């Protein structure tokens, strides 16, 4: 091989690396934009997740004196209805609402279970 061929191969490798890196960067940007597009729409409902004083039993739709098993069953039903992965391909507003509801359900469940033995 001649020096010109080596130079052509090296230039081709550098260009190929640059081109593939640009493609992956564009794919990462597109993927991250999917998640950051939520900023364009933020659910404005009650979002005080840290205060489970909001009646957890109303959120989970169980009686106040529900057993741990009843609470766990109600949690599974509610989270399966509102899990964000189920609406991943839908609009931004629906994903934001599902995320809000699932956080609310998770906080209510954690609060309820923490007082059950």
URMORA-V697335 format. One line per field, one symbol per residue. psi: psi as a letter, one per 30 degrees, with the letter a starting at -180 (. if undefined). A space follows every 50 residues. Layout:
psi: ???
This chain:
psi: kleeeeeeeeeeeeeeeeeeeeeeeeeeeeeeeeefffffjkkgakhiff jgfkjefeefhllegkleeeeeeeeeeeefegkfffgfgaleeeeeeeee eeeeeeeeeeeeefgk.
